[in-house]
Amino acid sequence: MPNSDWLARSRAAVWHPCTQMKRHETLPLVPIARGEGAWLYDFDGRRYLDAVSSWWVNLFGHCNPRINAAVADQLGKLEHVMLAGFTHEPAVRLSERLAQVAPAGLGHCFYASDGASAVEIALKMSAHYWLNRDKPGKTGFISLQNSYHGETLGALSVTDMALFRGAYGALLKHNATVASPDWRNAAQGECARDFALRCADLLEAHLQHHHDSLAAFIVEPLVQGATGMAMYHPVYLQRARALCDRYEVHLIADEIAVGIGRTGTMFACEQPDFLCLSKGISGGYLPLSVVMCTDNIYQAFYDDEVARGFLHSHSYSGNPLACRAALATLDIFAQDDVLNANRGKAAYFNRVSAPLREHIRVQNFRHTGMIWAFEVDSPHGDFARRCFSLALEQELLLRPIGKTVYFMPPYIICHEEMDLLVARTLGIVELLT
Ligand SMILES: *Cc1c(COP(=O)(O)O)cnc(C)c1O
C-alpha cells in the first residue's frame, strides 16, 4: 500500500459517522483509492462491489464518464456563487427539469446541501405556511413508526429510531407517530393491502382528533429505509393523500432515499405538498438537496412583508457543480431509458436471487424497484458486523441493518455482477446460520 502512514493516522484524525470509534481498534477502516462503475478499489488492488450504492447515493457508478464531463465543464466556468440575489443557469435548468419529471404541481425548488436540511426546510415551510394563513396553532408533525428523516434536531424529532434519538430526547420537540403499514406486521392471513388500509384507518383516527394542531404528516413513501427496508402497499399513500386533504394537513414525501428511480418509477409518491430529494439526485457526486412544493404553498409566502417570506438559507444552496451533476444524472435517465432498463434488471435479479429467497434461514425476502431486503435467522448477536466483514472478504460492500441484509445497487449493475452478488451473499448466509 503506497504511503500508508496517513491510514494509520486516520482513526485519530477523522471521527467517522454512525460509528462507535472504539470498534475500529479491531475492525480496520477500508481505505479506498478509486472507484469505477459498481466497484471500489483499495490500494492493493482489492475490489468491492458497491451493493449499497455508497449509502444509497450512487446511481450510475463511480467515476461515471458523463457526470465527470459535466462537472469538469462546470468547473471551468463557475464553481459557486451565492443563490440569494444571484442566479445561474445550472440551478434554473435543474429546477425546470425537476418540475417536468416530478408529480404535477410541484413547481418551486428550494435548495440545500443534505437530506436532513431538506427535511428541516419542509417542516419549517409547512408550519410557516399555516402561520401565514392565520392558523398559528398548526405546528405539530406526525410520522410513521420506525421512520427515519435525518439526524439534525428537527429531522430527529420526526425520526422514530431509538438508536439515533436515545441520547437527545430532551432536545427534541415531541411529535406523535402513527402505525407503520410495513407488511411484516400484518396479522396472519392479512394481505399487505388490507393491512395498509387498516393502518390508514388509524391515521384517520389520529387526524380526526389532532388536525387543529398539526402542520404536516411526513412519510418515507413505499420503503422505510433506515429502519431496515420496511416495504408497504401503495394504497396507504393514496389514502394518506385523501386524508391529509380532508383534514387540512400537509403531506411531506421524504424521497431522499427512494426518489430518482429507486422504487421503479421516478418518484414513489404521487401527489405530495412537499417533495424532499437528496442522495441520488446528484448521482452520488456532490452534496445537494431540494424541497419542491406546490404553487399554493409558494403563494402563501409571496408578499410585500419580508417576514412572511421563507428566510431560510444555506451557504452552498444550489451549488452549480452539484446542479450540473444532477442535470447530467437526469440526462442519463432520458438518454438510456433507465426506468425501463431497470425493470429488466430487477426481473433478472428476482430470477437469479431465487436460491436466497428460498433459503431456509432467509425470511421476508422483499423487493421494490431496485431495492431488495431480507432477514437472516442467525444465532449471532453481532450479525451485522460479522456479515459486513465476511462480505469484504468476498469482495462485497454490504452493510446490514441488524439482521436485515439489503441490496441497493447502482443502476449500472450488470448481470454478471448480480450473479456474483447472489452467489457470494448465499455463501455468507451459510456461514452465519
Ligand atoms: C438519508 C436520509 C435522510 C437524511 O439525509 P442526509 O443527507 O443523510 O442528511 C432523510 N430521510 C431519508 C428517508 C433518508 O434516507
The ligand as a MOL file (V3000), in Angstrom:
LIG
                    3D

  0  0  0     0  0            999 V3000
M  V30 BEGIN CTAB
M  V30 COUNTS 15 15 0 0 0
M  V30 BEGIN ATOM
M  V30 1 C -30.6210 9.6210 4.2810 0
M  V30 2 C -31.9800 10.0960 4.5900 0
M  V30 3 C -32.1950 11.3530 5.1690 0
M  V30 4 C -31.0820 12.2540 5.6170 0
M  V30 5 O -30.2260 12.6500 4.5740 0
M  V30 6 P -28.7390 13.1340 4.9540 0
M  V30 7 O -28.1900 13.6360 3.6690 0
M  V30 8 O -28.0320 11.9090 5.4530 0
M  V30 9 O -28.8720 14.1730 5.9940 0
M  V30 10 C -33.5010 11.7410 5.3790 0
M  V30 11 N -34.5350 10.9620 5.0420 0
M  V30 12 C -34.3670 9.7460 4.4710 0
M  V30 13 C -35.5580 8.9430 4.0900 0
M  V30 14 C -33.0850 9.2610 4.2490 0
M  V30 15 O -32.9170 8.0380 3.7380 0
M  V30 END ATOM
M  V30 BEGIN BOND
M  V30 1 1 1 2
M  V30 2 1 2 3
M  V30 3 2 2 14
M  V30 4 1 3 4
M  V30 5 2 3 10
M  V30 6 1 4 5
M  V30 7 1 5 6
M  V30 8 2 6 7
M  V30 9 1 6 8
M  V30 10 1 6 9
M  V30 11 1 10 11
M  V30 12 2 11 12
M  V30 13 1 12 13
M  V30 14 1 12 14
M  V30 15 1 14 15
M  V30 END BOND
M  V30 END CTAB
M  END
